[in-house]
Amino acid sequence: MLLAAGLSLVGAAAALAQPALTGRVISAVGAGDPLLPAVAALVVVLVAGAVLNAVQSYVLQRTGEGVVLTTRRTVADRLLRLPVAEYDRRRTGDLMSRVGADTTLLRATVTSGVVEVVGSAVVGVGALVAMVLVDVWLLLVTVAAVAVGMTVVVLSSRRIRALSRRAQEEVGAMTAAVERALSAVRTIRASGATAREVRAVGASAERAYRAGVSVARVEAFVAPAGSIAVQGAFLAVLGLGGYRVATGSIAVADLVAFILYLFLLVMPLGQAISAWTQLQTGLGALARIQEVLVLDPERDDVAEVGGATTAPRRPADGVPLLELDDVSFAYPDGTQVLRGVSLSVPAGSRVALVGPSGAGKSTVLALVEGFYPLTGGTIRWAGTDVRELPRAALRAQLGYVEQEAPVLAGTVRENLLLAAPDAGDDELWAVLADVGLTAVVQRSARGLDVPVGDEGVLLSGGERQRLAIARSLLSRPALLLLDEPTASLDARNENLLRETLAAAAADRALLVVAHRLSTVLDSDQIVVLDGGRVVARGTHAELVETSPLYRELATAQLLV
């Protein structure tokens, strides 16, 4: 930016020299003096000015791209580090729009002439000084005409920032509508809702269009107002200047020089109008970007309490690996999910969470991962409050497989290496064999590099589930958190997975959420949740005898 401003100043000096040199050429012609020196000087100044403008344009364009790059990196970094609760409150498409469309407007702000205004201001001031020296009366006419136009421009452009921000918000809403439709396109097609979704996206695009037209309407009014002021000043100077030449008050060469200086004054005014308008648009986009940047990223609690710096893989004798002590949790809207939940997971054990839908089972896993702050109670890892451990260190000891089993776009290899980037091919094939995916990968000649499609669309539901489990096993966690691991598996693969989990439990603990009780019959402890509370705990045989709710669930699944 400083380099561009410096080039703008040098270019301003070259521009200011041109009218004076032009007047010298005209005077030389009238006096019969040699033309070559004056013409050569004018040509040199013209060429130098053109080269400076070209270099300055490149510097500005490169700077604009740099601003966009830095801003996109900063915004993307913040977006990926926000607390999970923020993603629950915001639409993904709108957040994507802030990284794409909003940051692009910043480039236009940088390259639209904001920096050039520095040099233009010098040109304008220099032109005014030169015009005073040529003829004061012509200057007064010029200033009067330009002042009227500039007043109209400033008053009109005040609305541009607010309108531009609204337009960007509508673009973000449209992007969110498209993202929503594309993420569920198969469901939409199967439901016969394609036409309705097309209309919904179209309506969102229409709102973005109307907001954009509102900005264009104001911008379209600003440009003619400035143009009328400039043309009025030019006509007034021609009329009055012609009269003063006719009366002998000024020479023709002085009038020509004054008109050239007028053009030099007009140029920065035009750039200022354009830069001001673009700046208002950029500030509207910047406000949306700032909305994300002011959000606090997810922080390690240990930074606040000054506790330990590592998460032990195994606890001391007699201490559970994981312990929930009177844990409560409520969403910001006041919805209570967990009420005084207490449970423990000893090292090397298998603990299952069962209960009806909405009992809070998945929330327990989310709290263990630190996705949400506790409303009450304590979670301990190997006897240490998790708030005294860095989240990254704790999560390195956890393997988490969500209920939806997300698979990232890319290849099988890329998905497996997500949590274990240094794993070798032998380890990858071994973990695929553990979850029964070897044959699936061998169907393609590309092997581990076979693509899985966007969100794993090229895999079946069960294959996505097993790939997610393989990814977690590969990182060798001390505790494996599984949310409905067999929800998408057939009976054959469920048995295979049960054998895999039994083998995995030999050197790690398991905390499993399950609706399908057959998956957790052999667990060391089954915890029954209902209404956010622990209502029973024990083995399968014990709970069938002591817990009416568990007995009801087991009977419904023909396990009693």
Disulfide bonds with the S-S distance in Angstrom:
none
